[in-house]
Structure formats: C-alpha cells, structure tokens
Amino acid sequence: MARPKGSKQTRPTSKAIVGYYELLKSAADNGDTLAAAELIKINIMEKTRGATHAK
C-alpha cells in the first residue's frame, strides 16, 4: 500500500532500532537461522559503512 501523496516517510527512532536489534539477537540466540543471517548482514554493513546502531 502506497503512502498518501505529500506525506513524509516515517523513520524508526534510535530507541526502536536498538529494540529491533535486540529482538533479532534474542531470536538468533534461540536458534532462528534467519535472524542470525540478518545479524550477519547488519554486521557487514556496519563494518563497511561505519554505522553505530548496535552495541
């Protein structure tokens, strides 16, 4: 579904991003291989772009 014309894109807050990361980390710790794969992708992006989302 497209957003209404003229409306701004909504972005998650830094706090929400940290929460999503922790959720992925917890799922990966419980054996979710898809979550583990996403964490690997995030890690690679952080190394190549210098991002500092996760701690």
All heavy atoms as a GROMACS GRO file, in nm:
protein
  413
    1MET      N    1   0.084  -0.117   0.000
    1MET     CA    2   0.000   0.000   0.000
    1MET      C    3   0.088   0.124   0.000
    1MET      O    4   0.180   0.137   0.081
    1MET     CB    5  -0.090  -0.002   0.123
    1MET     CG    6  -0.175   0.120   0.138
    1MET     SD    7  -0.277   0.104   0.286
    1MET     CE    8  -0.424   0.173   0.225
    2ALA      N    9   0.062   0.215  -0.090
    2ALA     CA   10   0.141   0.336  -0.101
    2ALA      C   11   0.100   0.438   0.004
    2ALA      O   12  -0.014   0.440   0.051
    2ALA     CB   13   0.123   0.396  -0.240
    3ARG      N   14   0.195   0.523   0.040
    3ARG     CA   15   0.161   0.629   0.136
    3ARG      C   16   0.091   0.742   0.061
    3ARG      O   17   0.110   0.760  -0.059
    3ARG     CB   18   0.286   0.678   0.207
    3ARG     CG   19   0.391   0.737   0.116
    3ARG     CD   20   0.516   0.771   0.196
    3ARG     NE   21   0.626   0.800   0.110
    3ARG     CZ   22   0.651   0.919   0.057
    3ARG    NH1   23   0.573   1.021   0.084
    3ARG    NH2   24   0.753   0.938  -0.023
    4PRO      N   25   0.008   0.818   0.130
    4PRO     CA   26  -0.063   0.928   0.065
    4PRO      C   27   0.034   1.031   0.008
    4PRO      O   28   0.139   1.058   0.067
    4PRO     CB   29  -0.147   0.989   0.178
    4PRO     CG   30  -0.155   0.884   0.282
    4PRO     CD   31  -0.031   0.802   0.269
    5LYS      N   32   0.000   1.088  -0.104
    5LYS     CA   33   0.084   1.187  -0.170
    5LYS      C   34   0.104   1.306  -0.077
    5LYS      O   35   0.010   1.357  -0.017
    5LYS     CB   36   0.019   1.232  -0.300
    5LYS     CG   37   0.109   1.318  -0.384
    5LYS     CD   38   0.048   1.348  -0.518
    5LYS     CE   39   0.143   1.431  -0.601
    5LYS     NZ   40   0.093   1.456  -0.734
    6GLY      N   41   0.229   1.348  -0.065
    6GLY     CA   42   0.262   1.463   0.018
    6GLY      C   43   0.297   1.430   0.161
    6GLY      O   44   0.347   1.515   0.235
    7SER      N   45   0.273   1.307   0.205
    7SER     CA   46   0.307   1.272   0.342
    7SER      C   47   0.455   1.236   0.351
    7SER      O   48   0.517   1.194   0.255
    7SER     CB   49   0.222   1.156   0.393
    7SER     OG   50   0.251   1.040   0.321
    8LYS      N   51   0.513   1.255   0.469
    8LYS     CA   52   0.654   1.227   0.489
    8LYS      C   53   0.674   1.080   0.523
    8LYS      O   54   0.586   1.015   0.578
    8LYS     CB   55   0.708   1.312   0.603
    8LYS     CG   56   0.710   1.459   0.572
    8LYS     CD   57   0.771   1.536   0.686
    8LYS     CE   58   0.774   1.684   0.654
    8LYS     NZ   59   0.839   1.761   0.760
    9GLN      N   60   0.791   1.030   0.489
    9GLN     CA   61   0.825   0.895   0.526
    9GLN      C   62   0.852   0.892   0.677
    9GLN      O   63   0.914   0.982   0.730
    9GLN     CB   64   0.951   0.848   0.453
    9GLN     CG   65   0.930   0.831   0.306
    9GLN     CD   66   1.058   0.785   0.238
    9GLN    OE1   67   1.167   0.807   0.287
    9GLN    NE2   68   1.042   0.721   0.125
   10THR      N   69   0.804   0.789   0.742
   10THR     CA   70   0.830   0.776   0.884
   10THR      C   71   0.952   0.689   0.904
   10THR      O   72   0.970   0.589   0.834
   10THR     CB   73   0.711   0.716   0.959
   10THR    OG1   74   0.682   0.589   0.902
   10THR    CG2   75   0.588   0.805   0.949
   11ARG      N   76   1.037   0.728   0.996
   11ARG     CA   77   1.157   0.652   1.026
   11ARG      C   78   1.155   0.610   1.171
   11ARG      O   79   1.108   0.684   1.256
   11ARG     CB   80   1.281   0.736   1.000
   11ARG     CG   81   1.295   0.771   0.854
   11ARG     CD   82   1.422   0.844   0.828
   11ARG     NE   83   1.430   0.874   0.686
   11ARG     CZ   84   1.538   0.916   0.626
   11ARG    NH1   85   1.646   0.936   0.696
   11ARG    NH2   86   1.537   0.940   0.499
   12PRO      N   87   1.208   0.493   1.199
   12PRO     CA   88   1.210   0.449   1.339
   12PRO      C   89   1.308   0.533   1.420
   12PRO      O   90   1.408   0.583   1.368
   12PRO     CB   91   1.257   0.304   1.329
   12PRO     CG   92   1.328   0.294   1.200
   12PRO     CD   93   1.265   0.394   1.109
   13THR      N   94   1.278   0.547   1.547
   13THR     CA   95   1.368   0.620   1.637
   13THR      C   96   1.490   0.534   1.666
   13THR      O   97   1.490   0.413   1.643
   13THR     CB   98   1.297   0.654   1.769
   13THR    OG1   99   1.264   0.531   1.833
   13THR    CG2  100   1.172   0.737   1.746
   14SER      N  101   1.592   0.596   1.720
   14SER     CA  102   1.712   0.521   1.757
   14SER      C  103   1.679   0.415   1.861
   14SER      O  104   1.733   0.304   1.857
   14SER     CB  105   1.818   0.616   1.812
   14SER     OG  106   1.863   0.703   1.713
   15LYS      N  107   1.590   0.449   1.952
   15LYS     CA  108   1.548   0.354   2.055
   15LYS      C  109   1.479   0.233   1.992
   15LYS      O  110   1.502   0.119   2.033
   15LYS     CB  111   1.454   0.425   2.152
   15LYS     CG  112   1.427   0.353   2.279
   15LYS     CD  113   1.334   0.436   2.367
   15LYS     CE  114   1.372   0.424   2.510
   15LYS     NZ  115   1.284   0.499   2.599
   16ALA      N  116   1.397   0.257   1.892
   16ALA     CA  117   1.328   0.148   1.824
   16ALA      C  118   1.427   0.059   1.749
   16ALA      O  119   1.415  -0.064   1.750
   16ALA     CB  120   1.224   0.202   1.727
   17ILE      N  121   1.527   0.119   1.687
   17ILE     CA  122   1.627   0.042   1.613
   17ILE      C  123   1.703  -0.049   1.709
   17ILE      O  124   1.727  -0.166   1.679
   17ILE     CB  125   1.723   0.136   1.537
   17ILE    CG1  126   1.647   0.204   1.423
   17ILE    CG2  127   1.843   0.059   1.483
   17ILE    CD1  128   1.724   0.313   1.353
   18VAL      N  129   1.740   0.004   1.824
   18VAL     CA  130   1.808  -0.078   1.924
   18VAL      C  131   1.718  -0.194   1.968
   18VAL      O  132   1.764  -0.307   1.983
   18VAL     CB  133   1.852   0.008   2.045
   18VAL    CG1  134   1.901  -0.079   2.160
   18VAL    CG2  135   1.961   0.106   2.004
   19GLY      N  136   1.590  -0.166   1.985
   19GLY     CA  137   1.495  -0.271   2.022
   19GLY      C  138   1.483  -0.379   1.917
   19GLY      O  139   1.479  -0.499   1.948
   20TYR      N  140   1.482  -0.339   1.789
   20TYR     CA  141   1.474  -0.436   1.680
   20TYR      C  142   1.601  -0.522   1.677
   20TYR      O  143   1.595  -0.643   1.654
   20TYR     CB  144   1.458  -0.367   1.544
   20TYR     CG  145   1.334  -0.284   1.530
   20TYR    CD1  146   1.333  -0.167   1.455
   20TYR    CD2  147   1.214  -0.321   1.592
   20TYR    CE1  148   1.219  -0.091   1.442
   20TYR    CE2  149   1.100  -0.245   1.578
   20TYR     CZ  150   1.103  -0.130   1.503
   20TYR     OH  151   0.991  -0.054   1.489
   21TYR      N  152   1.714  -0.458   1.699
   21TYR     CA  153   1.841  -0.531   1.701
   21TYR      C  154   1.841  -0.634   1.814
   21TYR      O  155   1.880  -0.749   1.793
   21TYR     CB  156   1.957  -0.434   1.716
   21TYR     CG  157   2.092  -0.502   1.712
   21TYR    CD1  158   2.152  -0.532   1.591
   21TYR    CD2  159   2.157  -0.538   1.829
   21TYR    CE1  160   2.275  -0.596   1.586
   21TYR    CE2  161   2.279  -0.602   1.825
   21TYR     CZ  162   2.339  -0.629   1.704
   21TYR     OH  163   2.458  -0.694   1.700
   22GLU      N  164   1.796  -0.592   1.932
   22GLU     CA  165   1.791  -0.684   2.045
   22GLU      C  166   1.694  -0.801   2.019
   22GLU      O  167   1.720  -0.914   2.058
   22GLU     CB  168   1.751  -0.610   2.173
   22GLU     CG  169   1.858  -0.515   2.223
   22GLU     CD  170   1.989  -0.582   2.258
   22GLU    OE1  171   1.985  -0.696   2.312
   22GLU    OE2  172   2.094  -0.524   2.231
   23LEU      N  173   1.584  -0.772   1.952
   23LEU     CA  174   1.488  -0.876   1.916
   23LEU      C  175   1.552  -0.978   1.821
   23LEU      O  176   1.536  -1.099   1.839
   23LEU     CB  177   1.364  -0.813   1.852
   23LEU     CG  178   1.251  -0.906   1.813
   23LEU    CD1  179   1.191  -0.972   1.936
   23LEU    CD2  180   1.145  -0.829   1.738
   24LEU      N  181   1.625  -0.928   1.721
   24LEU     CA  182   1.695  -1.018   1.629
   24LEU      C  183   1.798  -1.101   1.703
   24LEU      O  184   1.812  -1.221   1.680
   24LEU     CB  185   1.765  -0.938   1.520
   24LEU     CG  186   1.685  -0.901   1.396
   24LEU    CD1  187   1.768  -0.812   1.305
   24LEU    CD2  188   1.639  -1.024   1.323
   25LYS      N  189   1.872  -1.035   1.792
   25LYS     CA  190   1.976  -1.104   1.867
   25LYS      C  191   1.917  -1.215   1.954
   25LYS      O  192   1.969  -1.326   1.960
   25LYS     CB  193   2.051  -1.003   1.954
   25LYS     CG  194   2.174  -1.054   2.018
   25LYS     CD  195   2.246  -0.941   2.088
   25LYS     CE  196   2.363  -0.993   2.167
   25LYS     NZ  197   2.428  -0.888   2.245
   26SER      N  198   1.806  -1.186   2.018
   26SER     CA  199   1.739  -1.285   2.102
   26SER      C  200   1.690  -1.403   2.019
   26SER      O  201   1.706  -1.519   2.058
   26SER     CB  202   1.622  -1.220   2.175
   26SER     OG  203   1.547  -1.316   2.245
   27ALA      N  204   1.631  -1.374   1.903
   27ALA     CA  205   1.581  -1.480   1.816
   27ALA      C  206   1.697  -1.567   1.766
   27ALA      O  207   1.686  -1.690   1.761
   27ALA     CB  208   1.504  -1.420   1.699
   28ALA      N  209   1.808  -1.503   1.731
   28ALA     CA  210   1.925  -1.579   1.685
   28ALA      C  211   1.980  -1.667   1.796
   28ALA      O  212   2.019  -1.781   1.772
   28ALA     CB  213   2.032  -1.483   1.634
   29ASP      N  214   1.982  -1.615   1.918
   29ASP     CA  215   2.028  -1.693   2.033
   29ASP      C  216   1.939  -1.814   2.059
   29ASP      O  217   1.985  -1.915   2.113
   29ASP     CB  218   2.034  -1.607   2.159
   29ASP     CG  219   2.147  -1.506   2.156
   29ASP    OD1  220   2.241  -1.523   2.074
   29ASP    OD2  221   2.143  -1.410   2.236
   30ASN      N  222   1.812  -1.805   2.019
   30ASN     CA  223   1.719  -1.916   2.038
   30ASN      C  224   1.713  -2.010   1.918
   30ASN      O  225   1.624  -2.094   1.909
   30ASN     CB  226   1.579  -1.862   2.068
   30ASN     CG  227   1.570  -1.800   2.205
   30ASN    OD1  228   1.635  -1.846   2.298
   30ASN    ND2  229   1.490  -1.696   2.219
   31GLY      N  230   1.807  -1.993   1.823
   31GLY     CA  231   1.817  -2.088   1.712
   31GLY      C  232   1.754  -2.044   1.581
   31GLY      O  233   1.750  -2.122   1.487
   32ASP      N  234   1.707  -1.921   1.572
   32ASP     CA  235   1.646  -1.872   1.448
   32ASP      C  236   1.757  -1.837   1.348
   32ASP      O  237   1.828  -1.738   1.365
   32ASP     CB  238   1.559  -1.749   1.477
   32ASP     CG  239   1.481  -1.701   1.357
   32ASP    OD1  240   1.522  -1.730   1.243
   32ASP    OD2  241   1.379  -1.632   1.377
   33THR      N  242   1.773  -1.921   1.245
   33THR     CA  243   1.882  -1.900   1.150
   33THR      C  244   1.859  -1.778   1.061
   33THR      O  245   1.956  -1.714   1.019
   33THR     CB  246   1.902  -2.025   1.062
   33THR    OG1  247   1.779  -2.059   0.998
   33THR    CG2  248   1.949  -2.143   1.146
   34LEU      N  249   1.735  -1.744   1.034
   34LEU     CA  250   1.707  -1.625   0.954
   34LEU      C  251   1.748  -1.498   1.030
   34LEU      O  252   1.807  -1.406   0.973
   34LEU     CB  253   1.558  -1.618   0.917
   34LEU     CG  254   1.516  -1.506   0.823
   34LEU    CD1  255   1.595  -1.511   0.693
   34LEU    CD2  256   1.368  -1.514   0.794
   35ALA      N  257   1.719  -1.495   1.159
   35ALA     CA  258   1.760  -1.381   1.242
   35ALA      C  259   1.912  -1.372   1.248
   35ALA      O  260   1.969  -1.262   1.240
   35ALA     CB  261   1.702  -1.394   1.382
   36ALA      N  262   1.978  -1.486   1.259
   36ALA     CA  263   2.124  -1.488   1.262
   36ALA      C  264   2.181  -1.434   1.130
   36ALA      O  265   2.277  -1.357   1.130
   36ALA     CB  266   2.175  -1.629   1.288
   37ALA      N  267   2.119  -1.471   1.020
   37ALA     CA  268   2.164  -1.423   0.889
   37ALA      C  269   2.148  -1.271   0.879
   37ALA      O  270   2.235  -1.202   0.826
   37ALA     CB  271   2.086  -1.492   0.778
   38GLU      N  272   2.038  -1.219   0.931
   38GLU     CA  273   2.017  -1.074   0.928
   38GLU      C  274   2.119  -1.001   1.014
   38GLU      O  275   2.166  -0.893   0.979
   38GLU     CB  276   1.874  -1.039   0.971
   38GLU     CG  277   1.768  -1.082   0.872
   38GLU     CD  278   1.787  -1.022   0.733
   38GLU    OE1  279   1.822  -0.902   0.722
   38GLU    OE2  280   1.767  -1.095   0.635
   39LEU      N  281   2.154  -1.060   1.128
   39LEU     CA  282   2.257  -1.000   1.214
   39LEU      C  283   2.391  -0.997   1.142
   39LEU      O  284   2.467  -0.901   1.156
   39LEU     CB  285   2.268  -1.076   1.346
   39LEU     CG  286   2.156  -1.052   1.446
   39LEU    CD1  287   2.173  -1.144   1.565
   39LEU    CD2  288   2.153  -0.907   1.491
   40ILE      N  289   2.421  -1.101   1.068
   40ILE     CA  290   2.545  -1.104   0.990
   40ILE      C  291   2.544  -0.993   0.887
   40ILE      O  292   2.643  -0.922   0.868
   40ILE     CB  293   2.565  -1.242   0.925
   40ILE    CG1  294   2.593  -1.347   1.033
   40ILE    CG2  295   2.677  -1.239   0.822
   40ILE    CD1  296   2.588  -1.490   0.985
   41LYS      N  297   2.431  -0.975   0.818
   41LYS     CA  298   2.420  -0.867   0.719
   41LYS      C  299   2.439  -0.730   0.784
   41LYS      O  300   2.509  -0.644   0.730
   41LYS     CB  301   2.282  -0.870   0.652
   41LYS     CG  302   2.261  -0.983   0.556
   41LYS     CD  303   2.122  -0.971   0.496
   41LYS     CE  304   2.078  -1.092   0.422
   41LYS     NZ  305   1.940  -1.080   0.372
   42ILE      N  306   2.378  -0.711   0.900
   42ILE     CA  307   2.392  -0.583   0.972
   42ILE      C  308   2.538  -0.561   1.009
   42ILE      O  309   2.591  -0.450   0.993
   42ILE     CB  310   2.301  -0.581   1.097
   42ILE    CG1  311   2.155  -0.574   1.055
   42ILE    CG2  312   2.338  -0.464   1.188
   42ILE    CD1  313   2.057  -0.597   1.170
   43ASN      N  314   2.603  -0.666   1.058
   43ASN     CA  315   2.742  -0.655   1.098
   43ASN      C  316   2.831  -0.615   0.979
   43ASN      O  317   2.917  -0.528   0.992
   43ASN     CB  318   2.789  -0.788   1.157
   43ASN     CG  319   2.923  -0.778   1.223
   43ASN    OD1  320   2.990  -0.677   1.217
   43ASN    ND2  321   2.964  -0.886   1.286
   44ILE      N  322   2.807  -0.677   0.865
   44ILE     CA  323   2.885  -0.644   0.745
   44ILE      C  324   2.860  -0.499   0.703
   44ILE      O  325   2.954  -0.426   0.670
   44ILE     CB  326   2.852  -0.742   0.631
   44ILE    CG1  327   2.906  -0.881   0.665
   44ILE    CG2  328   2.909  -0.693   0.497
   44ILE    CD1  329   2.858  -0.991   0.573
   45MET      N  330   2.734  -0.456   0.706
   45MET     CA  331   2.702  -0.318   0.668
   45MET      C  332   2.769  -0.219   0.763
   45MET      O  333   2.818  -0.115   0.721
   45MET     CB  334   2.551  -0.295   0.665
   45MET     CG  335   2.483  -0.356   0.547
   45MET     SD  336   2.311  -0.305   0.522
   45MET     CE  337   2.241  -0.324   0.683
   46GLU      N  338   2.769  -0.250   0.893
   46GLU     CA  339   2.831  -0.160   0.989
   46GLU      C  340   2.981  -0.149   0.965
   46GLU      O  341   3.037  -0.040   0.977
   46GLU     CB  342   2.806  -0.209   1.132
   46GLU     CG  343   2.665  -0.185   1.178
   46GLU     CD  344   2.638  -0.240   1.316
   46GLU    OE1  345   2.721  -0.318   1.367
   46GLU    OE2  346   2.535  -0.204   1.373
   47LYS      N  347   3.044  -0.258   0.930
   47LYS     CA  348   3.188  -0.255   0.906
   47LYS      C  349   3.220  -0.176   0.780
   47LYS      O  350   3.320  -0.105   0.775
   47LYS     CB  351   3.243  -0.397   0.895
   47LYS     CG  352   3.251  -0.466   1.028
   47LYS     CD  353   3.311  -0.604   1.014
   47LYS     CE  354   3.319  -0.671   1.150
   47LYS     NZ  355   3.375  -0.806   1.141
   48THR      N  356   3.136  -0.189   0.678
   48THR     CA  357   3.165  -0.120   0.551
   48THR      C  358   3.120   0.026   0.552
   48THR      O  359   3.181   0.108   0.486
   48THR     CB  360   3.100  -0.192   0.432
   48THR    OG1  361   2.959  -0.199   0.451
   48THR    CG2  362   3.155  -0.332   0.415
   49ARG      N  363   3.018   0.058   0.627
   49ARG     CA  364   2.965   0.195   0.630
   49ARG      C  365   3.002   0.272   0.755
   49ARG      O  366   2.979   0.392   0.764
   49ARG     CB  367   2.813   0.194   0.616
   49ARG     CG  368   2.765   0.143   0.484
   49ARG     CD  369   2.618   0.154   0.474
   49ARG     NE  370   2.570   0.092   0.351
   49ARG     CZ  371   2.446   0.069   0.325
   49ARG    NH1  372   2.352   0.100   0.413
   49ARG    NH2  373   2.410   0.014   0.212
   50GLY      N  374   3.052   0.203   0.855
   50GLY     CA  375   3.088   0.270   0.979
   50GLY      C  376   2.968   0.305   1.064
   50GLY      O  377   2.973   0.397   1.147
   51ALA      N  378   2.856   0.236   1.048
   51ALA     CA  379   2.736   0.263   1.127
   51ALA      C  380   2.758   0.221   1.272
   51ALA      O  381   2.840   0.134   1.301
   51ALA     CB  382   2.617   0.187   1.070
   52THR      N  383   2.682   0.284   1.364
   52THR     CA  384   2.700   0.253   1.506
   52THR      C  385   2.566   0.224   1.572
   52THR      O  386   2.540   0.268   1.683
   52THR     CB  387   2.768   0.370   1.578
   52THR    OG1  388   2.690   0.488   1.558
   52THR    CG2  389   2.909   0.392   1.530
   53HIS      N  390   2.479   0.146   1.506
   53HIS     CA  391   2.348   0.115   1.565
   53HIS      C  392   2.360   0.017   1.680
   53HIS      O  393   2.304   0.038   1.785
   53HIS     CB  394   2.254   0.052   1.461
   53HIS     CG  395   2.216   0.146   1.352
   53HIS    ND1  396   2.165   0.271   1.376
   53HIS    CD2  397   2.222   0.134   1.219
   53HIS    CE1  398   2.141   0.329   1.261
   53HIS    NE2  399   2.176   0.249   1.164
   54ALA      N  400   2.429  -0.089   1.657
   54ALA     CA  401   2.432  -0.197   1.756
   54ALA      C  402   2.551  -0.182   1.850
   54ALA      O  403   2.653  -0.123   1.815
   54ALA     CB  404   2.442  -0.332   1.684
   55LYS      N  405   2.534  -0.236   1.968
   55LYS     CA  406   2.642  -0.231   2.066
   55LYS      C  407   2.683  -0.370   2.102
   55LYS      O  408   2.612  -0.460   2.100
   55LYS     CB  409   2.596  -0.156   2.189
   55LYS     CG  410   2.570  -0.012   2.158
   55LYS     CD  411   2.533   0.063   2.284
   55LYS     CE  412   2.507   0.208   2.246
   55LYS     NZ  413   2.473   0.287   2.356
   0.00000   0.00000   0.00000
